[in-house]
Amino acid sequence: MLNSIKHLLKKTISNTVSLIGETKVGGYAFDQVLNSAMEAKQTITHRQVQLTFSTPNRLNKFRVDSFSTKEPETLEWIDSIPMGSVLWDIGANVGLYSCYAAKSRKCRVYSFEPSVFNLELLARNIYINDLIDQVIIIPLPLSDSLKISTLNMTSKDWGGALSTFGENYGDDGKTLDKVFAFSTVGISIEHAASLLNISKPSHIKMDVDGLEHLILAGGGAVLEQVSELAIEVNEDFTEQAINVTRYCSQAGLVLKEKKHSAMFENNARFGRTYNQFWYRLNSKL
């Protein structure tokens, strides 16, 4: 019933916008509304680090409002990174953690984000926090090899997630509910380091909604040199969970702990999804 009401409301608004937008005055008004939304910002402070983020819709406002509570374990991990480290943020979304790592730990951050809808906000957030010399955007998906394939997306919203490259399943291993797609080039971790000639990471943060194990499969020598890895794993997705452990262990990493926010306890959708923290033996353990 609720979905039917939402669909009807959406259709009504769409028809109204189309009708009014055909007029000169209406078109101008809509331009102003859109521009106003894109200029909306919100400033937060976490552990005395002040950041400002673009908030053009409710999703991004939620991301900013829950910055300190949604993934406190990820922020704790970032706070432990040595100053000036090289961080690869794989699945950067709109850059909340990229910006925090760059500003709080003076990291050089490579933000991997292929979503055409998120890239604008990622760039805006880097710019408004004066981090363009520290955070480099790489608008390509990572995979297990160099290839052309399809980025399948479940959302066209700014700040949306749950997309997948070259596969038809999501973070839970189940068939993806695709609403948008486009073809692009995917690269492996090894190819990113060699072909793009970028700094190899001492630290990797990875959250790509189900493809983590495939990306690790293409890590090669780069993964074998990483000091620490923070990676999101859905334990109900058995193939992902087993292979993440396999590839991390083969690279000489050891699992120290896994955590998730209290807001995900007893959550039917994400209750068994954790951020795992892997360390090299001569690094932290």
Buried (B, 14 or more C-beta within 10 A) or exposed (E): EEEEEEEEEEEEEEEEEEEEBEEEEBEEEEEEEEEEEBEEBBEBEBEEBEBBBBBBBEBBBEBBBEBEEBBBBBBBBBBEBEEEBBBBBBBBBBBBBBBBBBBBBEBBBBBBBBBBBBBBBBBBBBEBBEBEEBBBBBBBBBBBBBEEBBBBBBBEBBBBBBBBBBBEBBBBBEEBEBEBEEEBBBBBBBBBBBEEEBEBBBBBBBBBBBBBBBBBBBBBEBBEBBBBBBBBBBBBBEEBBEBBBEBBEEBBBBBEEBBBBEEBEEEEEBBBBBBBBBBBEEBEE
